[in-house]
Amino acid sequence: MKKEDIDRLYSSGNLSQLDIHFASFIGRLAGTSLPELFLAAAMVSSYTRQGHICLDLSTVEGRQLLEQHNGEGPVVCPELSDWRKKLRQCSAVGKPGDYSPLILDDRSRLYLYRYWDYQEKLADLIRRRVCEDEKNIDIALVKEGLGRLFSGGQAEDVDWQKVAAFTSLIKKFCVVSGGPGTGKTTTVAKILALLLEQACPAKTMADNCTGISRFKASKGARSGKLRIALAAPTGKAAARLQEAIKRGKENLDCPAKIKEAIPDEASTIHRLLGSIPGSPYFRHNAQNLLPVDVVVVDEASMVDLALMSKLVQALPPQARLILLGDKDQLASVEAGAVLGDICDTGHVHRFSRRFCSDLKKVTGYNIPRKPNGKDEPGIGDCVVQLDKSFRFGTDSGINAVSRAVNAGDADLVVTLLMDGKCGDIKWTNLPRINALPRAIKHTIIKSFGDYLHEVNPVLKDRDIGEIFQRFDRFRILCALRKGPYGVIALNALVEQALKEERLIQPDTRWYRGRPVLITRNDYDLRLFNGDVGIILPDPAANNELRCFFPAADSAPRKFHPLRLPEHETVYAMTVHKSQGSEFDRLLLLLPDRDSPILTRELLYTGITRAKESVEIWGTEDVFRIAVSRRIERMSGLRDALWRT
């Protein structure tokens, strides 16, 4: 490839300097300047940075990357057969199983080696768990426990939370997917109680056994303590999981010793695995397994391929893995859409004949089995979708609009928003940029003034907790980080409005009431990406300013502002950063023009962060485009789990 072509690909934004340097490095390793190798290596680097696991050559073959310009010819991707043939001849390109910088599989997917390795190890370990049911369970105790913990409801209706619990007990791998308010964490608290009852010696209940032959029916599966770990990808998500489990277990219909055994503490996945500072590796890995019997991961949609693979590799073979999340939410910021691939998002699956038979014997539910194709147990028996929302009623506009967005029905979404009949979700035409400060000022003063009025020189722990509760009642969510309608501009606009109203001190970086978002993990301080703190006077330090962070079971933690890791002001935040959070009310601000980042997953995630009301500011044409666009990340994980 000519230098002029490389320069043009860089200046046009098709490739970055990193992509170009990587491709040059691969060419030197292979001892060739073959244009097909350079282009493939540069593009797989670029695609990985964009969140893809691989580059599917079949989707870009023959694509014109650059048009003819100023006497320079067009830059076009090669035809697939010729491209594959030439790559196969390069020493830097191997086939699956080889130890080469690039891996090209038989479906024309090109990987960076480490991402191929992450994917293969994750797929292999999930398949092993999928294929092996947990046989050492007391099925009679399961039946009794399910009836006790999931009582209520109409007898003829299927309680999918109950189905999820049954699945988690008989499977070593289970995914419980569902939108906000569908009871995922409530369900997992009951699952943990059932698992602990299995682990504790109990009175034999063989007389009530339903007779599923491959399960033990006469005694508890284990004796002794069950080692349970609760984890989430961010500190905030871990804190919310911890609080939800603590609340949920108090109301369980089970012995006090079972409630006491359900863990109260959740951690980030990084902390669970034992992050090594300055290294991508962890203390716990395939050679040093985690000492656990059960791992529950909340907000699993936020977990990228590398982290999920490292977690699963660190699990003992006998340990259960339970993933909680919303498969329709935004994928992780890093490479991969792991939860979506595991759930085969976009396709409807039913349980196998054997699973349906076992489920009916225990719960009485008669669920339709797979209508055609292979009727064998597989990963489809490990994924349970919760659809009933306990947060939103049947007349909820938030629920109706989010479902329509998820379905890609732009006409219905616009109709619901424009007719004004939904009391909890409202549409406002996006103001021009010069009119935005005036248009949004009332919302800013009304929504943030509430918590800022509570900031005073003398604070107690309960006062700090109240300030955080008031602050979390409202947030501005932006689709973009940069630009006139992005997070950076909106945070500056909010601060200016608050200064004009004298709600915050002007012309100072550290002011009383400033909210900050941690953007980089600091394991020494135990502050993690996504944690939110507020600058407040500290009565224990002569009212000097400190940054306070809430703690689930103890007094708020506080730090001198100069000790904080990388952070930013957070009156407004991106929808991506809002994952794992909930607010009473929010304003979702969309840009005035299209961007590839605008997708139905982004809209769905943003809308469903609200518990009470949402206001969307945007333009109809941009909104419609976003509803019509899905996130598509290239990966072989879905095929490895569902198509093999």
N, C-alpha and C positions, 0 to 999 in steps of 0.2 A: 504494500500500500504506500502510495506516494506521500511525502511529507505534507504536500499541499492539501491532500485529502484529509489527513489527520488534523491539520490546523483548522480546516473547515468544519470537521465534525466537532471539534472542541468549541470553536466560536459560535456554532449554531446551537450548542447546549446538548447535543446528542451524547457527548462523552465529556468526562471530567479529566483533569490532569492525572488523578489517581488511576482512572481506567486506562489512560494512555501509557503511564509508567508500568502498570501491571502487565499490559499486553506486550510491551517491549521486553520486560523481564522474562515472560513466557517464551518469547521468540528467541532470546539468548539461551535459555535453558534447552530449547529444542534445536538450537543451532540452525535456525532458518528464519528468513524474512517473508515467509509465505503470507500473502495478504489475507487468505481465508482464516489462518490461525490468529493473526493480529486482530481481525475484526471480531472473531468469536470470543477471544479472551477479553477484549475491551468491553464487549456487550454483556458478557456474563458478569463481569465486575459491576457494570452499570446497573444491571437488573437486580443483582443482589443488594446493592445500596438502596434500591427502590422497594425492597421488601420481598422480592421473589426468592425462592430457594434455588431456582435454576433458570436457564434460558432454553425454552422450547424452540429449537431451530425451525421446526415445521410452521411455527406461527409468524416467522419473520423472513422465511425464504422468499427471494424475489422482491422484497420490500425496498422501495427507493427511500434511502435515508436523506439524500441531498439531491436537489435538482441541478441541472446544468446551469453554470453561472460564470460569466466573464471568461468564457473560453474553456473553463474547466468542465469535464464531463460529469455526469451524475454518479453518485455513490450508491450502489445497489447491492443488497445481500445476495449471495450466490444461490443457485438452485439447490434444493435439499440433497439430492443424491450425490452431486459433485462435491458439495460442502462436507458431507459426512465422509466421503471417500478420502478427501485430502486431510481431514482432521485425523482420521484413523492412521494415517501414515506418519503422523508427528509423534515423536517420543514423549512429548509433554502431555499427550492425551491418552488416557487409558480407558479400559472398560470396567464396569462394576466389579469390584474385588481387587483391582490393581491399586498400587500405591503411586499415584501420579497426580500432578498439580491440577489437572482437569480430568473429569470423568464424563464420558459420553455413553449413555445407556442405549438400549435397543429401540427406544421410542423417541430418539433424537433429542433427548433432554441433556443439556450440558451443565455440569455442576463444577463449582469450586470443590476440591476434594473434601474439605472439612464439612461443608454443608451436606454433601452426599453421605459422609460418614455419620453425621448427626441424624439424618433422615433414616438411614438404614438401621442404625442401632435402635432408634425409637420405634420404628415400625416392627422390628423383630421382637422387641420386648413386649410391646402391646399385643402382638399376635399370640405370643406365648401365654399371656394372661387371659386373653379372650378364649383360647382353646381349652383352658383348664378351669373347670368349675371347682368351687370350694366344697369339698365332700364332707369335711369334719364339722358338720353343723347339726344341731338338734332341730329337726324340721317341725316337730310338735311345738317346741318352745318358740320357734319363729312364728308359727300360726297364731299362737296365743298372744305373743308380743305385738304382732301386727294388729290384731283385733283390739288390743288394749290401748295402744298408742295412736291408732288411726280410727278412732270411733267417731260416729256421727256421719251425716250425709245420707243421701238416698241409697238404699241397698242396691238398686239397679244401676247406679252410676259408678263408673270406674274412677277410683281415687288414684290419680297418677302419682301422687306422693307415696302412696302405699306401694305401688308398682316399683317406684324407684328404690324404696327401702328393700323390697324383696330382691331386686336385682343386685343391690349392693351387698347383700348377704350371701348370695350364691355365686357371685362373680368376684374375681380378684381385680377386675377393672370395671369401672362404671362411670358414666357421664350423666349428670343431671343438669339438663339445659332448660332454661326458662327465662322469660323477661322479668323486669322488676315487679316485685310483689307477688310472685308465684310461689313463694315459700321454699326456696332452695335451702336456705340455712336452717329454717325450722325443720325441714325434712331431715337434714343431715344430723341435727341434734338427736332426733329419734333413731336414726340409723346407728349412731354411736352408742345409744342406750341399748339397742338390740344386740349389737356386737359385744358389748360388755356383759350383757346377760348370758351370751353364749360362752364367754370366757370364764365366767364365774360358775363354780359348781352349783348345780340347781337340782331340785327334785325331779326325778324321772317323770316324763310325761308321755311315755311310749303308748299308753292306752289311747291317747288322742291323735296318734300319728296318722297322717294321711297316706303314707305308703309310697313315697318317692324313693325307689330302691337305691339309687346311687348316693343318697345322703344318709348319714347316721341318724337314727331316730330315738336313741335310747339314753344318750347322755350328752352333756355339754362338750363343746368342741375342744376347749382348752381349760386349763386351770391356771390360776395366777394372774398377774397383771398384764393387761393389754396395753401395749405402747402405742399411743396415738399422737400424731403430729398434725397441727393445723397451720396452714401456710397460705400466703397470697403473694402476688408479684410486687406489691408496693406496701410501704408502711401504713398508709391510710387504709388500704383494703384489708390488711391484716388486723388493724384495730377494729374495723367494722365487723369483720368475721368474729373476732373475739367477743365483742359486745353482743352480737346476735346469738352466738352459742350460749353465752352466759344467761341472756334473757330467756332463750328457748328452753333450756334444761330445767329452769325453775318450775315450769308448768307441766313437766312430763309425769305421766302416770307410771312411775317405776319406783323401786326402793331407793331410799336416801343414799345408800352406799353406791348405787349406780350413778346417781346424779353427781356425787362427789368425785367419782372416777372420770367423768367427762372433763377433759382439760379446759382450763380457763384462759390459757395463753396461746396466742397465735403469733407467728413470726413471718418475716419475709422469706421467700424461697432461698435467697442468697444467704440469709442468716442461718436457716435450717441446714443448708449444705456446708456452711463454714467457708465464707469467702476469704480468699487469700489476697491481702492488699497488693495492688499493682500487678495482679495476675488474673487471667481469665479462668483459672482453675479453682477447684474447691477442695477442702480437706476430705469431704465425703465423695466418693466416686465408685467406679466399678471394683476397685481394689480395696476400698475402705467403706463398706456399706453403712448406711444409716441404721441405727439400732431402733427400728420401728416395726410395728405390725400393721398399722393403718396410717395412711397419709391422705389428708383432705386438702385440696387446693381450691380456693375460691377465686373468682374473677379469672378463670382459666383462659378466657379469650385474649387476655393481655399478655400471656406467656408466649415468648417467641420460641422458634425451633431449637436453638442452641440450649436455652435454659431448660426447656421441657425434656430434651434428650438427656442432659446431664442429671436432672432430677430422677428420671426413670432408671438410668444406669446405676444410680446410687441406692436403689431400693432392693432389699432382699427379695429373692424369688417368691417367698411365701407371703410377702406384704401385699395388702390391698391398696389400690390407688383409686380415690374418688375425686373426680373433677366436677366442680360447680361452675356454671357460667352461662352466658347468653350467646349462643352460636351466631346470632344475627347482629351482634355488636361489632364495632370496629375491631380489626385484627391488631396484633401487636405492632408497636412502632418499629421494632427490629424485624429481621427476615422471618417470614412464615405467617400462615393463618392456621395454626395448629388445631385449635378447637373446631374451626369450620371444616378442616379436612377430616378430623376424627369423626365428626357428625355427618359428613357428606352433605353439607348445607346445599339446599336447592333440590334435593331428591327426597322422596318419601319412602320410608322403609317400614316394614312390619316385622314382628318377631317371628322366630322359627316355630315350627309345629311343636317341637319338644319344649321350648320355653313356654309357649301358651298352655300346654298340658300341665306343666309343673305349676304355673301361676294359678291355673284354675283349681288345682287340688288344694292349694294353700289359701287362696283368697276368694275363690268362687267366681272370679271374673272370667268371662268368656270373650277374649279379645281375638278378633279376626287375625288369622295367620297370613303368611305371605301368599299372595294370590297366584303367583307363577314363579318360574325359575327354580334355582336350587333352594330347597327347604331344609337347610342345614344350619346348625348353630354357628354364629359368627359374631362379628362386632356389632351387627344390628341388634343383637340381644343385650348389648351392654349400654345402649344409649336410650335414655328416657327423656321425653320432652314434657315439661309442665306448661300448660296453656292457660289454666284458670288463674286470673289475677285477683288477689284478695285486697289489693290496694285500690284498684279502679273499678267502679261499678259499671253496669251495662250501659249507662248513659254518659260515660266518661269520654270527653273529646280527646284527651291525651291517649287513651287506649285505642280509640277508633282511628285516629290519625297515624299513630305509630304502626298499627297493623297494616293500614293502607300503604304507608311508606315501605314497610317490609315487603309487601306484595308487589311493589313497583307500580301501583295504580295511581298515576299522577292526577288523572281526572277526578277520582274520588277524593284524593287528598285536598286538591284545590277547592272542590265543592264544600267539603267539610270546613275548611278554613274560611272560605269567603262568605258562607251564608250566615255566619255570626251566631249560630245556634249552640255552639259548644262553649259553655261558660268557662271551661278551664284551659282553653287554648285559643289564642288570638293571633290574627295576621295583621301586620302593618307594613305598608309599602315603604321600602327603604328610602330614607331621606338622602338627598344629595350630600356629598361630603362636607360642603361648606355650611349645610344646615344641620348636620348631625349634632354638634355641641349643644345647640339650643333645643333640638328635639329630644335629646336623651337626658338633659339636665334634671328635669323633674324626677325621672326614674332614679337617677343616681342619688339625689338628695333624699328622696323618700326611702329608698332601699338600704343605703349604707349609713345614712344619718342615724338610724335606729341604734345600731351597735356603737357608733362613735360617740353618741351622747352618754353611753354607759362608761366610757373610759374616764377615770378620775385618778387623782394622786394616791388614794388609799385603796388597795385591792386585797381581797381574800381569795382563797382558792375557788370558793363557790361563785364569787363575782367573775373570775376569769372564765369559769365554765359557762356562765350565762352570756358573757361576751362572745364566746365561740358559737354558742347556740344561735345568738342573734345574727352573727356574721354569716352562718351557714343557711340562713333563711333565703338568701338571694345570691345569685351569681350571674355574671355576663359570660356567655359562651360564644366563642368566635370559631369560625371554620379555619381561618388562617392565622398564622403568627405575625406575618408582615403585611404591609399594605395599609391603606387608609381605614379599612374595616377590620384590621387584624388586632391581635392581643396587645402588641407593643403600643400602637396608637391609642387603643381604647383605655389602657391603664393610665397613660399620660393625660388623656381627656378627663377621666374620672378624677384624678388627682387635682387637675386644674379646677374642676367644678367644686370639689370639696374645699379647696383653698379659698375660692371666691366666697363661699358660705362660712368661712372660718371654722370649719369642722376639723380641719387638720392644720398643722403649722406650716406656713409657707416657707419655701426656699431652704428646706433642710431634707437630707436624705433619710435620716432616722427620725421619725416622728411618732408620737403616741397614736396607736391605732393602726399603723401600717401593717397590712397583711402580706406575708411573704410565702412563696412556694419554693421548696427545696428542689433543685433540678439535678443534683448529683449526689450519689450515695456517699455518706461518711460513716464508716463502720465504727470508728473510734468514738464518735459522738452519738452513734445510733440514730442518725438522721438520714432519711432515705428519700430518694426521688419521689415526689408527690406529697410529701408531708407539708402541712400548712401551719404556720405559726403567726402570731400577732405581736407586734412591738408594744410593750406596756411598761408602765413604771413599776419598779419592784420595791415594795415597802421594806423588804429585808436588806436592801442595798441603798438606803436613803433615797428611795424613789428614782434611782437611776434607771435608764431604759434597758430592758432585757427583752429577748424574744422568747415568748412562752409557747409551748407545744402541749396540747392535751394528752393525757395518759388515761388509759381505760380504767385502771384500778388503783391509781395513786394520784398524788398531787401533780399538777402540771410541771413539766420539765422546762428549765429556763437556761438561756445562754446569752453571753454578751454578743451583741450584733456582729462584732468583728470576728467572732469565732465561727460564724456560720459558713457552711460550704456554699457552693454556687447556688444562687437563688434569684428570684425576681418578684416584683409586686404582683398581686393576684386578685385584684377586683374583677378582672377579666382573665379567662384562661381558655386554652383551646379545648375543643371537644375531646381530642385525644387525651389531654391531661385530666379531663373530668371523669374518665372511666374509674369506676370504683367509688364515686362520690354520689351523694344525693342532696338535693336542695329543695326547700319548700317551693320557691318560685325561681324562674330563670328567664333571661332574655337571650334568645338564640339569634345572633347577628350574622347574616350571610353577606358575602361580598357582592359588589354590583356587576361582576362579570364572572364567567365560568372559569373553573380551575379543575384540574384532574383530581384534586383531593376531595371535591364535592361528590359524594356518593350517597346512596340510600342508607348505607350503614352509618355514615356520619350523621345524617339527619335523625335516624332512628335512635342512635346512641345519645345525641344531644337532647332530643325531646323526652326520652325516658329517664333523664337525670332528675326530672321534676316530680315532686310528690303531689303538688297542689295545682300549680298553674304554669303555663308557658306562653311567652309572647315571642313570635317569630317576626323579625324584620328582614325583608328581602325583596327581590323582584321575581315575578311569576315565571319568567322564562328561565332564569337561572335555577329556580327551585325545581321546575319540571325536569330540567336536564339532570339535576342531582338525583331526583327520584328514579330516573330511568337508568342510572349508571350503577353497576355493582362493582365492588372490589374484586378483582381477579388477580390472584397471585399464583404464579407458576410454581408447581410443586409435584413431586412424585409420591408424597405421603398418602394422599387420598387413594390413588391407584393401588399402592402397596397394601392398604388396609381393606379396601372394598372391592377391588377388581381382580385380585389374584385368587 
